[in-house]
């Protein structure tokens, strides 16, 4: 199992926000977590970057 940490930048009407996401399902899993947690469309995610990977 690999734990991956991503930093995502989301664009809102009033500006931008940065989030850190811990995902077991890669970049697509991180995007799905952001979409369901923030209630935003995928187009609101303007940047996503993998920070680290640790094997458990």
Secondary structure, DSSP 8 states (H G I E B T S, - for coil): -EEEEEEEEEEETTEEEEEEEEESSHHHHHHHHHHHHHT--GGGEEEEEEEEEEE-
